[in-house]
């Protein structure tokens, strides 16, 4: 398989965490390349202005999608890489206890909540009133995922490079402390988003423990949108005629063949879970790619 097919396969077998990282990388790389080429033709377009969350109400009025879209775009490669490392770290901890649908729901709802808190802060905090600025980045949603896991399992052991084994609550407290002391400094809006995202993560778990799963809102909306764009159409009931002359042996042979294929697929997936995808042979990768079609 070539690189593109390999990436497509990784996306297909990956969990929600992997797919969120893919989307963030894609939405950074594609516009950067496209508009870099456009500059050669003297077309200097600031594409981030169409997706960033602005404190200017008139801008927000014509791009209401920016309340969510800002959380999938980044202002630079360093910003992107750091956030994706944190997203991978936080989401793997989150998925230890919760489902992939809950991860996606928490990410999206936290992004909206953090964006709303960012707007409120710039319109009601005396030191920020009248300041017009804009924001992009997934860090508010990532903080929500990290703090959600911390709220649920604060004494979880985490091994960090150079620091060894620490408790999850210690990491969370350090990050919150850094955001608090930097509030009056530069990037005040970003720190507001981080802190509000952390607060949402805490509230999300407390509500979940009381039987209210906010992520079901996102699941319901996505299921509804999926039903609108689904290509599947209902078909009228058709009577099925069974051919009594069809030998049973052929049906059994198909089942056996299917079982063998499934067995081979299970063995390859077990190998991936134990040794990683790179441990597969080219034949095994080709088999997985064909099986996924």
Phi, psi and omega in degrees: 000143177278179186298317182297316179294324179295317178295319178297322180291318178299321178294321184292319182270352183285159177276186183298324178301312179299319183290323176297319178295318177302314182295318178297318178294317181296316182286350172267312188290313185298308178297323180299315180292314184298312184281341172291319176293322181299329179296333177296337178256022178061034175250093182262097184245128177271091185292335180295336180294340180273343185238347182283155179268115184258147176279357177276117185298326180294325176291318180297329182295324182265354175223065181298337178297342183293345176298336177245321187298331181302333184280002179242005180234156183223153187274349181190169185293322180293316176303315181295309184299314181298315180294324181289326174297315179293323178296317178297315181298308184292319183290327177294322175294317181298316183288352174294331185240339187233172186272168179292324177295323178292324177296312180297316180297318179295320180298310184291313181294322178294323178297316179294317180296314180296319178296320178294317178297323177299315179294316179299318180300318183282351179251346184235341176282125185306321183288345185247352182300133179087351179279128179255120180209177180218163187219141169223157177130150184264006190295327178297315178294323180294319177299324178298316181295318180295314182288332176296314179294320180296319179297321183283322184220071187295333184262019177296134178281133179230131179263121180247142177297135180078335183254342182079213185271126178227168177272149182297324181296331179292321177296315181297315180298320179298315180295318179295320179297318180296322178292319182295316183286342180263000180305315181283351184271212180284160179058045180300319180298321179295320180289327174298318179296320179298311184292320178290326175296318177298319179296319179297319179301320178295311180297321181302314182291319180298319177292321180297320179293338177265009175098004180250112180259102182296335182295343178295335177298312180294318179300316180296318180295316180294322177295321179295313179296322178297323179291331179289323184260004181292138179274353181286134179239143179289142180243145179296155180297131179240134179285132182260125177260125179267129178276109183292345183275351182290121184294140181292334184298325182292320179297321180293323181294326178293321179296318179298317180296320179295319180297321179295319179296315179297322179296317179295320179296317179298321180295322180291319179295323175297321179295322178295315182295331182270318187239355180093161184296326183293345180282349181287150173281166179298326179293320180292321177296318179296320179297316180297318181297317178293323181291332181280350180282000000 
